[in-house]
Every structure is written in structure tokens, then in C-alpha cells.
Amino acid sequence: MSLLRRRKAPENEIEPKPDVEEDDKKKIKKNAKAQKWSCIDSCCWFVGYICCVWWILLFLYNAMPASFPQYVTEKITGPLPDPPGVKLQKEGLKAKHPVVFIPGIVTCGLELWEGHQCAEGLFRKRLWGGTFGEVYKRPLCWLDHMTLDNETGMDPPGIRVRPVSGLVAADYFAPGYFVWAVLIANLARIGYEEKTMYMAAYDWRLSFQNTEVRDQTLSRIKSNIELMVATSGGKKAVIVPHSMGVVYFLHFMKWVEAPAPMGGGGGPDWCAKHIKAVMNIGGPFLGVPKSIAGVFSAEARDIAVARALTPGVLDADLFHFQTLEHIMKMSRTWDATLSMIPRGGETIWGGLDWSPEEGYSPCKSKPIDDAAQISAHHENQATDSKEKYYSYGRFISFGKDAVEAHPSDLKRIDFRGAVKGSNVANNTCDVWNEYLDMGVSGAKAVEEYKVYTAGEIVDLLNFVAPKMMARGSAHFSYGIADDLDDPKYSHYKYWSNPLETKLPNAPDMEIYSLYGVGIETERAYVYKRIPTAGCNIPFQIDTSADEKDEGSCLKAGVYTVDGDETVPALSAGFMCAKGWRGKTRFNPSGVRTYVREYYHAPPANLLEGRGTQSGAHVDMMGNFALIEDIMRVAAGGTSEDLGGDRVYSDIFKWSEKINLRL
């Protein structure tokens, strides 16, 4: 029996003897798999998760009833007001005057007509606007085709990029991001259609006169307005420019009446015969300080903050090359950006020891009830701030101390005669920019000048971007005319500067400045020079320069004033508030001018989208009050129907501080 038990015992054992070699092999395979897992795999999985969530949310959004967002919004905020088109349709207003839209910078789509081999398959596909898919697929190829010739400011050899035509050119900048679409849809409610609306699309990269030389854009605007006026029974057109389109149309009004070949040959009464009103939205009449930072260091406040939060991403390797350097190389071939450089020098923008907005803090301003509208002759409710004094006239300062220093304490070394010198290490650079030719010695000279006012900005840009400014000086001017009857002002380089040209002889025409206020808008910058071997941009906004006071307007190296987030109220409103108000030397026929401001109110919730009371530079294109004002004028109304001026800012007070001979 014991023998049987000994024989059966092995059969009853259920745990086999462990195989050491087998376990070792499994561990080796497991470790090999773990080693193969890399950061790229993690990124791919992360992107995959984001895409899946996005598509699920998009599917759910498209599957829900169209009325659901409105239902939820009304439950939260109460009944929504009727859109302007519905409201005015109920009032019985009908389409009357033809309407012409003039898009601004970057909002008009551009498509490819001829390109290099890397752009194969992109014929008539959008390189700008739309989905921007080509930016991610082939960024270097995209940059190559969006860059103009650095010598001529026109198309490089073998490349043709042209503006998209029709209303679709700028109705949406990207899917779901409207520009003109909301205004067009509301105008359609009262009977407008494509034959009574015209989108004057143009290549916003070119200088204004070159849009005519290359594409005959100005001639097309002229002929289309003439056709629309003729087919509408002689009813004059209402022109609605936005952003850079405002100064572009100012150029057009001089071009159309000037004799050929420089002008359109329409004669001195063309505007009086064809234009009822010009309703300028967010117009940078006197320029935009933001443009200085763009040319100087290819950045503004948003990019500077992003750089501070993610150091190295923008500086080195977003698309596996120096991102900001490539952006600077491309944007410095766009001559139209020079149309935004501040005009009027220290007379308009202030100097070392003063500025029109001195003592005012938009951080302290409060919204004003519509019932308390302010006329041109009344003081604004906002009072002078008793906070620390800031001289906004110092556009660029190297170091926070230079901003606040008394003018007598500033020790500046003139940069204009400084010797430039390139660096030996430049041969290893991924992309050329003009800072490579300037070298460390030139960059140091710029820093040692300490502070730059509006009167010195053009000299600074001539020093750091000589090729761009050499082209731009042939097309734009930034001064103030002493004698507007001087024959030199008949040249097109002065036509987009309201301080160096006259409005047309059209006393029945109306000009409106429609712009947002109540948003912190860039006005001046604190910079620093960074150590560089020459490959990188040597200047950056100093995001460490900050004020901890609640009422301070210095945040992350940027001083802000009141405006629409892009254009300061001073630039958008001064000409209609004072420069053109009544009969002045800039407005000899007494064209009536009005200021209409829209105080910014952010959307109440996410379902409201970008809001119907926004005062932001682009989002205000969906502002119901602004759209209603435009529609009333297009339907035959005048300034009396709108109520004349509507002002929330201190624009009239600031304008009075500007000692400009009128």
C-alpha cells in the first residue's frame, strides 16, 4: 500500500516545477516592449484621444435639435433679443442702398494659382483662411508660398497667390469663426442679395497701390460700385470697411478721383456721386502700436505670454525650425503691415513726458448704461485716475526703469550712427533675417537708446528692418502735412494717411467711426535684449515687467489703454472726433463725421458663442447694435436715425489734449 501511495503521489501534484528560463524570456520581452514605448507613442495616443472626444462632441452637437442651444441659453439668461435683421424686418425696413464690404488684414482668404513642386495638388486651394490644413502638413512649403519677394514686395518667381473672390472670401475666416457672415445674413433678412452686396476682396499682403498694379483691385472696386449704383436706380453705395480695410478705402477715395495713370480718373466729384456713407469698423486711422512689436520682434502680448508659459517652444522647435524667425522673415515681406505703423508722431501719441491718455486707466473704467449716452460736448463719466502716472508716449522702453524715469534722468546713446556687424556664428542659422546683418553691436546700440517715442519709431524700424522700410517708404508716410496744397501730397504714398490728405469734396456724405471700447488694448512695451549668437531675434517683450497694483495697466511687459483689444480708441476715434469734425483743413467740404462706440460685454455663457455685445476687434462684427446701425443707414437712414454720437470712452477729452493745427 505504501508503494502505491508513493506512485500516486506524483500524479496528485498540481504545481509543476517552475521553469526559470521561461520566466526570464518573458521578462526580457516585457522590458523590450516597455523600451519601445516612446514619447511619440504617448503624443499619438494623446492626439488620438483628443480627436475622438472632439468628433464625439461634434457628432452630438450636430445631432441635437437646432433650437437646443437657444433653449438652454434662454433658460439661463432669459429670452434673447431678436437679431437686427428680424427686428428691422418687423419695422418694415427694406434693402435700399447697395452695400460694399472692405475686409481688413488677414481676414480675406488667399488661394494658390501657381506654385512650386511642394505645393502639388493645391491649385485654387486656400493657403490662407479656411481650415489652414497646409500649415500643419507642409509648413515650410506654406511659408515659402505666403512670402513675397523681399526686393519688390510682389510675387516671387514661379508663385502666384491670389485673393478669393465673392462673399465667401471673408464671410468666415475659419470654419465656425465668422467675420462678415452675421452682417450678411442680417442684411439678407431685409432683402439684400449678392447683386446688392459686394465683397471687395484684395491681397492684404501687398501695399495698397500694388493691389492695383498686380490685380487691378482698385479698378474693380470702382467699376463694381458704379455698376451697383446704376442698377439700383442711382442710389448711392454704403461702404463698410473693417480694420486695415478702413485705411485701404481712404487710399481708394483719393485714388479714384486722381487723374490716370497714378489714379482712377474718376474726377473730383466721383465720391459725391457714388457714396452715401462710409461706416468704418475698428479703423486704425492713426495706426496701431501692436504693429511695432510685430515688425520689431515678431510678437505681441499674446505671443510673449505664451513664450513665458512654454519657454523654448516658440523660440526653437514648434515645426522643427526657428518658428518666430520664419514668421518674421515672411511678415517682413508684407508691405501692407506698414500701413499700421502709428502716424502723427509725438503730436498725436505723446512724448517722453506726456500722452493724451495720461492718468487714465481702462482697468478702472465701468460700463455705461445706454440711457446715459454722451454727446460730443459732454465730459465722459470716466474720471482721471489718481493711480501712478504712466507715459504711454514711450512706445518701446528697455527696462521698466526707463518707462518711469524722468526725461532728464534718461542717458541715451544715439543708435542712428551705430556701426553694425554680423557674427561669425551666422553660418549655422536656419533662416536669414535682417538682425543677422545688424549683429550684436547693432542690437546693443538699440538697447542703449533706452526709450523710443512715436517720433523715433520710424528711425528705429529703418535701423532694424532696412529692406522692408525701403520698400514701405515708397508706399506709406507717417507725418503731418504742413501744407496740404503742396503738389507732393498728390503722390499715392500719402493717400492712406488722414493727416496728409484731404477728404473728398462730398458734403452730403457721412463718415462714421464704429469701434469697441472697454478692453485692455496694447499701447506701449517694455523690452529686453537677450544673449544671442545672431540666429535668434535679439529682442523680446520682458514679461517679468509687471505691476502688482490692482489698478495698474502694466502686465507682462505691456502697457494697455482703452480700445477694442487691437486698435486703441485714440486711433479709431480721433479723426471723427476732432481731425475731421466740422470744416478743417483735412475736411474742407465739411463731410459730417460721427463716433459710435460699443462697450464690450463678454458672452454670458459658452452657448452664446462670441457674444452679441462684443466690442473686440473681430468679434464685434457680430455685435447686434453695430449691425443694426449699419442696416439702418443701408436702408436709407441718416445719423439722426442713429442718434448721432454715442461715446463711452474719453475720446473727446483725449482729442482736446492733442495740439494739431486744424
Backbone hydrogen bonds, N-H to C=O, Kabsch-Sander energy under -0.5 kcal/mol:
donor,donor_aa,acceptor,acceptor_aa,energy
5,R,1,M,-2.5
6,R,2,S,-2.2
7,R,3,L,-1.8
8,K,4,L,-2.4
9,A,5,R,-2.0
11,E,7,R,-0.5
12,N,8,K,-1.7
13,E,9,A,-0.9
13,E,10,P,-0.6
20,V,18,P,-0.8
23,D,19,D,-1.7
24,D,20,V,-2.0
25,K,21,E,-1.9
26,K,22,E,-1.9
27,K,23,D,-2.2
28,I,24,D,-2.1
29,K,25,K,-2.3
30,K,26,K,-2.4
31,N,27,K,-2.5
32,A,28,I,-2.1
33,K,29,K,-2.2
34,A,30,K,-2.1
35,Q,31,N,-2.0
36,K,32,A,-1.7
37,W,33,K,-1.2
42,S,38,S,-1.8
43,C,39,C,-2.7
44,C,40,I,-2.7
45,W,41,D,-2.7
46,F,42,S,-2.6
47,V,43,C,-2.9
48,G,44,C,-2.6
49,Y,45,W,-2.6
50,I,46,F,-2.4
51,C,47,V,-2.7
52,C,48,G,-2.5
53,V,49,Y,-2.7
54,W,50,I,-2.6
55,W,51,C,-2.9
56,I,52,C,-2.3
57,L,53,V,-2.6
58,L,54,W,-2.9
59,F,55,W,-2.6
60,L,56,I,-2.6
61,Y,57,L,-2.5
62,N,58,L,-2.4
63,A,59,F,-1.9
64,M,60,L,-1.5
68,F,65,P,-1.8
71,Y,67,S,-2.5
72,V,68,F,-2.6
73,T,69,P,-2.6
74,E,70,Q,-2.6
75,K,71,Y,-1.7
76,I,72,V,-1.5
77,T,73,T,-3.3
78,G,74,E,-1.8
87,K,83,P,-2.5
88,L,84,P,-2.9
89,Q,85,G,-1.7
90,K,86,V,-2.0
91,E,87,K,-1.1
92,G,89,Q,-1.0
93,L,88,L,-2.3
95,A,190,I,-2.1
96,K,634,A,-0.6
97,H,634,A,-2.6
99,V,196,T,-2.5
100,V,238,V,-2.4
101,F,198,Y,-3.0
102,I,240,V,-2.0
107,T,104,G,-0.6
108,C,104,G,-0.6
109,G,169,A,-2.6
110,L,128,W,-1.5
111,E,162,R,-3.2
112,L,125,K,-2.0
113,W,160,R,-3.2
114,E,160,R,-1.6
119,A,116,H,-1.8
120,E,117,Q,-1.7
122,L,119,A,-1.8
124,R,112,L,-4.3
125,K,122,L,-2.6
127,L,110,L,-2.3
128,W,110,L,-1.9
130,G,173,F,-1.6
132,F,129,G,-0.8
135,V,132,F,-1.0
136,Y,132,F,-0.7
136,Y,133,G,-0.6
137,K,133,G,-1.8
138,R,134,E,-2.1
142,W,138,R,-2.3
143,L,139,P,-2.7
144,D,140,L,-2.0
145,H,141,C,-1.7
146,M,142,W,-1.7
147,T,143,L,-0.9
149,D,154,M,-3.2
153,G,149,D,-2.6
159,I,156,P,-1.7
160,R,114,E,-2.7
162,R,111,E,-2.7
164,V,109,G,-2.4
169,A,166,G,-1.7
170,A,167,L,-1.2
171,D,167,L,-0.6
173,F,177,Y,-2.3
174,A,177,Y,-1.0
177,Y,174,A,-2.9
178,F,176,G,-0.8
179,V,171,D,-3.0
180,W,170,A,-1.4
181,A,171,D,-1.9
184,I,180,W,-2.5
185,A,181,A,-2.5
186,N,182,V,-2.0
187,L,183,L,-2.4
188,A,184,I,-2.0
189,R,185,A,-0.8
190,I,186,N,-0.6
190,I,187,L,-1.1
191,G,188,A,-1.6
192,Y,187,L,-1.9
196,T,193,E,-1.8
197,M,193,E,-0.6
197,M,194,E,-0.6
198,Y,99,V,-1.8
200,A,101,F,-2.9
200,A,198,Y,-0.8
201,A,199,M,-2.1
204,W,202,Y,-1.1
206,L,203,D,-1.5
211,T,207,S,-1.2
211,T,208,F,-0.7
212,E,208,F,-0.7
212,E,209,Q,-0.8
213,V,209,Q,-1.8
214,R,210,N,-2.6
215,D,211,T,-1.3
216,Q,212,E,-1.2
217,T,211,T,-1.8
220,R,216,Q,-1.9
221,I,217,T,-2.3
222,K,218,L,-2.3
223,S,219,S,-2.6
224,N,220,R,-2.4
225,I,221,I,-2.4
226,E,222,K,-2.3
227,L,223,S,-2.3
228,M,224,N,-2.6
229,V,225,I,-2.5
230,A,226,E,-2.2
231,T,227,L,-2.7
232,S,228,M,-1.0
233,G,230,A,-1.1
234,G,229,V,-2.5
237,A,274,H,-2.8
238,V,98,P,-2.9
239,I,237,A,-0.6
239,I,277,A,-2.7
240,V,100,V,-3.3
242,H,102,I,-2.2
243,S,281,I,-2.5
245,G,242,H,-2.3
246,V,243,S,-2.3
247,V,243,S,-0.6
248,Y,244,M,-2.0
249,F,245,G,-2.1
250,L,246,V,-1.5
251,H,247,V,-2.0
252,F,248,Y,-1.9
253,M,249,F,-2.3
254,K,250,L,-1.0
255,W,251,H,-2.6
256,V,252,F,-3.3
257,E,253,M,-0.5
258,A,254,K,-1.3
263,G,259,P,-2.2
264,G,255,W,-3.8
265,G,255,W,-0.5
265,G,258,A,-3.4
266,G,256,V,-2.7
270,W,267,G,-1.5
273,K,269,D,-1.7
274,H,270,W,-1.6
275,I,271,C,-2.4
276,K,237,A,-2.9
276,K,274,H,-0.5
277,A,237,A,-1.0
278,V,510,E,-2.6
279,M,239,I,-3.2
279,M,277,A,-0.5
280,N,278,V,-0.8
280,N,512,Y,-2.1
281,I,241,P,-2.5
282,G,280,N,-0.6
282,G,514,L,-3.3
285,F,283,G,-1.5
287,G,284,P,-1.7
288,V,340,M,-3.5
291,S,288,V,-1.7
292,I,288,V,-0.6
292,I,289,P,-1.2
293,A,289,P,-1.1
294,G,290,K,-1.7
295,V,291,S,-2.1
296,F,292,I,-2.9
297,S,293,A,-2.7
298,A,294,G,-1.2
299,E,293,A,-1.2
304,A,300,A,-2.7
305,V,301,R,-2.5
306,A,302,D,-2.1
307,R,303,I,-2.4
308,A,304,A,-1.8
309,L,305,V,-2.2
310,T,306,A,-2.3
313,V,310,T,-1.7
314,L,310,T,-0.6
316,A,312,G,-1.8
317,D,312,G,-1.0
317,D,313,V,-0.6
318,L,321,F,-0.7
319,F,321,F,-0.6
323,T,321,F,-1.0
324,L,314,L,-1.3
326,H,322,Q,-1.9
327,I,323,T,-2.4
328,M,324,L,-2.6
329,K,325,E,-2.4
330,M,326,H,-2.2
331,S,327,I,-3.1
332,R,328,M,-2.2
333,T,330,M,-1.7
334,W,331,S,-1.5
335,D,205,R,-0.5
335,D,333,T,-1.0
336,A,205,R,-1.8
337,T,334,W,-1.2
338,L,335,D,-1.8
339,S,336,A,-1.9
340,M,337,T,-1.4
341,I,338,L,-1.0
343,R,286,L,-2.4
344,G,478,Y,-2.6
347,T,344,G,-0.9
348,I,344,G,-0.9
348,I,345,G,-0.8
349,W,345,G,-2.4
350,G,346,E,-1.5
351,G,354,W,-1.0
358,E,355,S,-1.8
360,Y,357,E,-2.1
364,K,361,S,-1.8
365,S,362,P,-0.7
372,A,369,D,-2.1
373,Q,370,D,-0.9
374,I,647,V,-0.6
378,H,375,S,-1.2
385,S,359,G,-2.8
392,Y,390,Y,-1.1
394,R,391,S,-1.6
395,F,393,G,-1.4
395,F,452,Y,-0.8
396,I,452,Y,-1.6
397,S,525,Y,-2.1
398,F,450,K,-2.7
399,G,397,S,-1.0
399,G,527,Y,-1.2
402,A,399,G,-0.7
403,V,399,G,-0.8
403,V,400,K,-0.7
404,E,400,K,-1.4
405,A,401,D,-1.3
409,D,406,H,-2.1
410,L,406,H,-0.6
410,L,407,P,-1.0
411,K,409,D,-0.6
412,R,410,L,-0.8
413,I,448,E,-1.4
414,D,412,R,-0.6
418,A,415,F,-1.9
421,G,438,M,-2.1
423,N,436,L,-0.5
426,N,423,N,-1.3
427,N,424,V,-1.1
428,T,425,A,-1.6
429,C,426,N,-1.8
436,L,433,N,-2.3
437,D,433,N,-0.5
438,M,434,E,-1.3
439,G,435,Y,-2.1
442,G,438,M,-1.1
443,A,439,G,-2.0
444,K,440,V,-2.5
445,A,441,S,-1.7
446,V,442,G,-1.8
447,E,443,A,-1.9
448,E,444,K,-2.1
449,Y,445,A,-0.6
449,Y,446,V,-0.8
450,K,447,E,-1.6
451,V,449,Y,-2.5
452,Y,396,I,-2.7
454,A,350,G,-0.6
454,A,393,G,-0.5
456,E,453,T,-1.6
457,I,453,T,-1.0
458,V,454,A,-0.6
460,L,456,E,-2.2
461,L,457,I,-2.7
462,N,458,V,-2.1
463,F,459,D,-1.5
464,V,460,L,-2.2
465,A,461,L,-2.6
469,M,465,A,-2.4
470,A,466,P,-2.0
471,R,467,K,-1.7
472,G,468,M,-2.9
473,S,469,M,-2.5
474,A,471,R,-1.3
475,H,472,G,-1.9
476,F,472,G,-2.2
477,S,493,K,-0.6
481,A,499,L,-2.4
486,D,483,D,-1.8
489,Y,486,D,-2.0
490,S,487,P,-1.9
491,H,488,K,-1.5
494,Y,491,H,-1.7
495,W,492,Y,-1.1
497,N,494,Y,-1.5
500,E,497,N,-2.1
503,L,586,F,-2.3
506,A,504,P,-1.9
509,M,506,A,-1.8
510,E,276,K,-1.4
511,I,592,R,-2.7
512,Y,278,V,-2.8
513,S,594,Y,-2.5
514,L,280,N,-3.5
514,L,512,Y,-0.6
515,Y,513,S,-0.6
515,Y,596,R,-1.8
517,V,598,Y,-1.8
519,I,563,G,-1.5
521,T,561,V,-2.6
522,E,565,E,-0.5
523,R,559,Y,-2.8
524,A,559,Y,-1.5
525,Y,395,F,-3.1
526,V,557,G,-2.8
527,Y,397,S,-3.5
527,Y,525,Y,-0.6
528,K,540,Q,-2.2
530,I,538,P,-2.5
540,Q,528,K,-2.2
542,D,526,V,-2.8
543,T,541,I,-1.4
545,A,542,D,-1.8
546,D,544,S,-0.7
547,E,554,L,-1.7
552,S,549,D,-1.3
555,K,553,C,-0.7
555,K,558,V,-2.4
557,G,545,A,-2.7
558,V,555,K,-1.5
559,Y,524,A,-2.8
560,T,553,C,-1.8
561,V,521,T,-2.5
563,G,519,I,-1.0
564,D,567,V,-1.8
565,E,519,I,-0.5
569,A,562,D,-2.5
571,S,568,P,-0.6
572,A,568,P,-2.0
573,G,569,A,-2.6
574,F,570,L,-1.8
577,A,573,G,-2.0
578,K,574,F,-3.0
579,G,574,F,-1.5
580,W,575,M,-4.1
584,T,582,G,-0.8
584,T,587,N,-0.9
585,R,662,L,-1.9
587,N,584,T,-0.9
590,G,587,N,-1.5
592,R,509,M,-1.1
594,Y,511,I,-2.0
596,R,513,S,-3.1
596,R,594,Y,-0.5
597,E,646,R,-3.3
598,Y,515,Y,-1.8
600,H,517,V,-2.6
601,A,613,Q,-1.8
608,E,605,N,-1.3
609,G,606,L,-1.7
611,G,608,E,-1.4
617,H,564,D,-1.8
620,M,616,A,-2.4
621,M,618,V,-2.1
622,G,619,D,-2.2
623,N,620,M,-1.7
624,F,612,T,-2.3
627,I,623,N,-2.5
628,E,624,F,-2.4
629,D,625,A,-2.0
630,I,626,L,-2.2
631,M,627,I,-2.6
632,R,628,E,-2.4
633,V,629,D,-1.7
634,A,630,I,-2.5
635,A,631,M,-2.0
636,G,633,V,-1.6
637,G,632,R,-3.1
641,D,638,T,-0.6
642,L,638,T,-1.0
643,G,639,S,-1.5
644,G,639,S,-2.5
646,R,595,V,-2.6
647,V,374,I,-0.9
654,W,650,D,-3.0
655,S,651,I,-2.3
656,E,652,F,-1.6
657,K,653,K,-0.9
657,K,654,W,-0.7
658,I,654,W,-0.6
658,I,655,S,-1.1
659,N,657,K,-0.7
660,L,658,I,-1.6
